[in-house]
Amino acid sequence: MLLIAGLFLLALGLFSGAFLVLIPLGLVNGAAGLTLWLLFPAFTIAGYLMAAIPSEKTALPMLSRITGALLIVLALVSAAGLVLQGSSVIEAKGDSFSLWYVLVVGLVLGAAGVSSHRRDAPE
């Protein structure tokens, strides 16, 4: 049950981050409210930890790598959006600060997830 709840919260956190990226790019209508700003890192971290607790030792590296990779993808999409807005290829739909936020949070958490279970690391 804890694994399912953790994966659900993790998905909600990534969903919040995706909307923080899609709204300023004009791909989704709406406004990025404070709720999304808070829930993106909170649900991502809490969901990962809740899913990691009951995971077997062999499944934990895969969970970390997948979560980290998804966060890095979000960060890269955010970076591409910033470049496209900066070069006036696409029109900015309001403030682009949420793109910077997802870029930084996604890179930090994503890099930590991808590199946390290296094979050459001492046991």
Backbone as CSV, one residue per row, in Angstrom:
resi,resn,N_x,N_y,N_z,CA_x,CA_y,CA_z,C_x,C_y,C_z
1,MET,0.814,-1.200,0.000,0.000,0.000,0.000,0.858,1.265,0.000
2,LEU,1.948,1.221,0.749,2.839,2.371,0.825,3.502,2.631,-0.525
3,LEU,3.827,1.556,-1.246,4.420,1.690,-2.571,3.448,2.369,-3.536
4,ILE,2.196,1.950,-3.517,1.186,2.532,-4.411,0.958,4.002,-4.076
5,ALA,0.844,4.308,-2.795,0.657,5.701,-2.381,1.865,6.552,-2.774
6,GLY,3.055,6.002,-2.616,4.257,6.733,-2.996,4.332,6.999,-4.491
7,LEU,4.018,5.987,-5.293,4.029,6.171,-6.744,2.963,7.170,-7.181
8,PHE,1.816,7.168,-6.499,0.757,8.129,-6.814,1.207,9.554,-6.505
9,LEU,1.813,9.770,-5.336,2.315,11.104,-4.986,3.443,11.525,-5.921
10,LEU,4.300,10.585,-6.276,5.383,10.882,-7.216,4.819,11.325,-8.567
11,ALA,3.797,10.628,-9.034,3.160,11.009,-10.304,2.517,12.390,-10.204
12,LEU,1.876,12.688,-9.076,1.286,14.018,-8.891,2.362,15.105,-8.852
13,GLY,3.491,14.821,-8.238,4.585,15.789,-8.209,5.129,16.061,-9.605
14,LEU,5.326,15.006,-10.393,5.802,15.184,-11.762,4.757,15.882,-12.624
15,PHE,3.482,15.584,-12.382,2.381,16.250,-13.080,2.388,17.743,-12.775
16,SER,2.618,18.101,-11.513,2.695,19.516,-11.126,3.859,20.200,-11.830
17,GLY,4.999,19.524,-11.883,6.151,20.087,-12.582,5.897,20.253,-14.068
18,ALA,5.209,19.288,-14.669,4.891,19.385,-16.093,3.999,20.593,-16.366
19,PHE,3.034,20.836,-15.499,2.165,21.991,-15.699,2.914,23.296,-15.470
20,LEU,3.886,23.304,-14.566,4.706,24.500,-14.383,5.512,24.816,-15.642
21,VAL,5.792,23.815,-16.450,6.500,24.018,-17.710,5.529,24.349,-18.844
22,LEU,4.423,23.635,-18.915,3.508,23.776,-20.050,2.722,25.085,-20.041
23,ILE,2.393,25.611,-18.871,1.585,26.834,-18.790,2.324,28.042,-19.368
24,PRO,3.587,28.324,-18.980,4.249,29.491,-19.569,4.576,29.329,-21.059
25,LEU,4.630,28.092,-21.537,4.876,27.865,-22.958,3.610,28.014,-23.788
26,GLY,2.473,28.168,-23.122,1.210,28.352,-23.809,0.612,27.066,-24.348
27,LEU,1.121,25.916,-23.915,0.595,24.634,-24.376,-0.624,24.188,-23.584
28,VAL,-0.816,24.789,-22.416,-1.963,24.496,-21.554,-2.487,25.825,-21.033
29,ASN,-3.785,25.976,-21.029,-4.379,27.193,-20.467,-4.434,27.078,-18.954
30,GLY,-4.238,28.190,-18.301,-4.321,28.201,-16.852,-3.263,29.107,-16.262
31,ALA,-3.155,29.035,-14.965,-2.169,29.819,-14.241,-1.431,28.911,-13.274
32,ALA,-0.131,29.084,-13.202,0.680,28.289,-12.285,0.605,28.912,-10.899
33,GLY,-0.295,28.401,-10.078,-0.491,28.947,-8.746,0.526,28.425,-7.743
34,LEU,0.450,28.966,-6.562,1.366,28.595,-5.485,1.283,27.106,-5.161
35,THR,0.114,26.528,-5.330,-0.065,25.103,-5.040,0.877,24.257,-5.886
36,LEU,0.947,24.530,-7.176,1.843,23.769,-8.045,3.298,23.979,-7.666
37,TRP,3.637,25.198,-7.299,5.012,25.510,-6.921,5.440,24.714,-5.691
38,LEU,4.543,24.575,-4.745,4.869,23.844,-3.519,4.792,22.336,-3.705
39,LEU,3.801,21.876,-4.471,3.584,20.445,-4.589,4.571,19.751,-5.524
40,PHE,5.152,20.476,-6.471,6.113,19.841,-7.371,7.267,19.199,-6.605
41,PRO,8.051,19.942,-5.831,9.134,19.265,-5.109,8.638,18.437,-3.920
42,ALA,7.591,18.912,-3.238,7.122,18.199,-2.045,6.579,16.816,-2.394
43,PHE,5.689,16.732,-3.371,5.120,15.437,-3.753,6.164,14.550,-4.429
44,THR,7.071,15.142,-5.187,8.107,14.340,-5.844,9.014,13.680,-4.808
45,ILE,9.466,14.444,-3.852,10.359,13.903,-2.820,9.606,12.938,-1.899
46,ALA,8.447,13.356,-1.409,7.684,12.497,-0.504,7.242,11.211,-1.199
47,GLY,6.801,11.319,-2.447,6.383,10.132,-3.186,7.533,9.181,-3.422
48,TYR,8.694,9.719,-3.772,9.865,8.867,-3.966,10.220,8.149,-2.669
49,LEU,10.265,8.878,-1.566,10.627,8.265,-0.288,9.609,7.211,0.144
50,MET,8.326,7.500,-0.063,7.298,6.515,0.299,7.381,5.270,-0.584
51,ALA,7.732,5.431,-1.832,7.869,4.281,-2.724,9.173,3.537,-2.460
52,ALA,10.192,4.236,-2.002,11.490,3.608,-1.776,11.524,2.775,-0.500
53,ILE,10.761,3.158,0.495,10.795,2.454,1.783,10.444,0.976,1.638
54,PRO,9.325,0.617,0.985,9.009,-0.814,0.885,9.676,-1.520,-0.297
55,SER,10.427,-0.801,-1.122,11.036,-1.406,-2.308,12.135,-2.377,-1.913
56,GLU,12.261,-3.405,-2.744,13.351,-4.347,-2.546,14.661,-3.674,-2.919
57,LYS,15.749,-4.214,-2.399,17.057,-3.621,-2.640,17.406,-3.606,-4.127
58,THR,16.896,-4.562,-4.873,17.197,-4.612,-6.304,16.338,-3.633,-7.106
59,ALA,15.150,-3.288,-6.615,14.259,-2.378,-7.342,14.545,-0.910,-7.055
60,LEU,15.216,-0.630,-5.955,15.471,0.762,-5.566,16.334,1.524,-6.579
61,PRO,17.413,0.935,-7.109,18.176,1.687,-8.124,17.348,2.012,-9.362
62,MET,16.478,1.107,-9.774,15.641,1.376,-10.941,14.663,2.510,-10.646
63,LEU,14.066,2.525,-9.466,13.154,3.598,-9.077,13.881,4.937,-9.074
64,SER,15.089,4.961,-8.541,15.878,6.194,-8.489,16.238,6.681,-9.883
65,ARG,16.668,5.770,-10.745,17.067,6.162,-12.103,15.883,6.659,-12.920
66,ILE,14.746,5.973,-12.829,13.559,6.393,-13.596,13.067,7.746,-13.117
67,THR,12.980,7.919,-11.804,12.547,9.201,-11.251,13.518,10.312,-11.643
68,GLY,14.806,10.044,-11.504,15.812,11.034,-11.880,15.757,11.381,-13.359
69,ALA,15.558,10.366,-14.199,15.492,10.613,-15.642,14.272,11.457,-15.997
70,LEU,13.136,11.173,-15.379,11.931,11.972,-15.646,12.118,13.422,-15.210
71,LEU,12.778,13.626,-14.087,13.047,14.990,-13.620,14.018,15.717,-14.546
72,ILE,15.006,15.012,-15.050,15.942,15.636,-15.979,15.246,15.978,-17.293
73,VAL,14.348,15.112,-17.747,13.579,15.419,-18.959,12.751,16.690,-18.750
74,LEU,12.091,16.801,-17.596,11.335,18.026,-17.283,12.249,19.247,-17.305
75,ALA,13.436,19.114,-16.723,14.384,20.232,-16.696,14.844,20.595,-18.101
76,LEU,15.073,19.599,-18.946,15.521,19.883,-20.314,14.426,20.539,-21.150
77,VAL,13.189,20.116,-20.958,12.073,20.763,-21.654,11.954,22.209,-21.189
78,SER,12.146,22.424,-19.902,12.121,23.777,-19.359,13.251,24.626,-19.954
79,ALA,14.439,24.051,-20.060,15.570,24.775,-20.649,15.296,25.108,-22.118
80,ALA,14.722,24.159,-22.846,14.389,24.416,-24.248,13.352,25.531,-24.359
81,GLY,12.379,25.534,-23.462,11.377,26.598,-23.456,11.980,27.952,-23.182
82,LEU,12.938,28.008,-22.259,13.610,29.277,-21.975,14.394,29.774,-23.180
83,VAL,15.080,28.869,-23.869,15.841,29.258,-25.056,14.895,29.721,-26.161
84,LEU,13.800,28.998,-26.370,12.847,29.385,-27.414,12.182,30.723,-27.105
85,GLN,11.893,30.963,-25.836,11.327,32.262,-25.457,12.365,33.369,-25.574
86,GLY,13.586,33.083,-25.168,14.642,34.090,-25.234,14.999,34.481,-26.658
87,SER,14.861,33.556,-27.578,15.175,33.848,-28.980,13.945,34.271,-29.767
88,SER,12.834,34.481,-29.086,11.564,34.927,-29.677,11.003,33.975,-30.719
89,VAL,11.343,32.707,-30.613,10.758,31.701,-31.495,9.311,31.455,-31.089
90,ILE,9.092,31.412,-29.777,7.723,31.322,-29.260,7.464,32.532,-28.382
91,GLU,6.218,32.914,-28.316,5.831,34.072,-27.518,5.683,33.659,-26.053
92,ALA,6.253,34.451,-25.168,6.144,34.180,-23.745,4.707,34.408,-23.289
93,LYS,4.159,33.437,-22.600,2.802,33.539,-22.042,2.920,33.861,-20.556
94,GLY,3.186,35.091,-20.250,3.328,35.497,-18.860,4.776,35.350,-18.399
95,ASP,4.935,35.167,-17.109,6.246,35.091,-16.483,6.892,33.734,-16.749
96,SER,8.178,33.726,-16.996,8.891,32.475,-17.246,9.648,31.988,-16.010
97,PHE,9.344,32.547,-14.845,10.059,32.154,-13.633,9.810,30.690,-13.282
98,SER,8.620,30.172,-13.590,8.353,28.767,-13.285,9.232,27.844,-14.122
99,LEU,9.620,28.282,-15.326,10.545,27.489,-16.135,11.918,27.410,-15.470
100,TRP,12.375,28.524,-14.923,13.643,28.523,-14.188,13.556,27.628,-12.953
101,TYR,12.427,27.684,-12.265,12.221,26.888,-11.053,12.296,25.396,-11.369
102,VAL,11.583,24.970,-12.408,11.587,23.550,-12.784,12.969,23.144,-13.289
103,LEU,13.643,24.043,-13.987,14.993,23.750,-14.468,15.936,23.442,-13.306
104,VAL,15.948,24.295,-12.303,16.861,24.116,-11.173,16.466,22.909,-10.326
105,VAL,15.197,22.827,-9.933,14.750,21.715,-9.083,14.896,20.385,-9.825
106,GLY,14.516,20.364,-11.102,14.615,19.133,-11.878,16.043,18.662,-12.058
107,LEU,16.955,19.586,-12.320,18.357,19.195,-12.483,18.962,18.694,-11.175
108,VAL,18.687,19.371,-10.082,19.261,18.965,-8.794,18.712,17.610,-8.356
109,LEU,17.388,17.476,-8.323,16.798,16.211,-7.886,17.046,15.094,-8.899
110,GLY,17.000,15.431,-10.179,17.223,14.422,-11.207,18.643,13.891,-11.186
111,ALA,19.616,14.775,-11.066,21.012,14.338,-10.998,21.256,13.495,-9.751
112,ALA,20.639,13.869,-8.647,20.780,13.078,-7.423,20.176,11.689,-7.605
113,GLY,19.039,11.607,-8.280,18.399,10.312,-8.491,19.169,9.421,-9.435
114,VAL,19.666,9.990,-10.511,20.385,9.187,-11.500,21.725,8.703,-10.950
115,SER,22.405,9.539,-10.195,23.741,9.176,-9.724,23.761,8.506,-8.351
116,SER,22.622,8.317,-7.731,22.619,7.809,-6.354,22.955,6.324,-6.233
117,HIS,22.734,5.546,-7.256,22.995,4.105,-7.176,23.918,3.676,-8.310
118,ARG,25.147,4.157,-8.266,26.114,3.771,-9.289,26.633,2.379,-9.019
119,ARG,26.983,1.685,-10.071,27.501,0.319,-9.924,28.907,0.290,-9.365
120,ASP,29.696,1.327,-9.633,31.076,1.348,-9.152,31.210,1.910,-7.739
121,ALA,30.072,2.296,-7.135,30.099,2.850,-5.782,30.350,1.712,-4.777
122,PRO,31.125,1.981,-3.729,31.359,0.942,-2.715,30.070,0.632,-1.948
123,GLU,29.901,-0.595,-1.604,28.692,-1.044,-0.882,28.734,-0.610,0.562
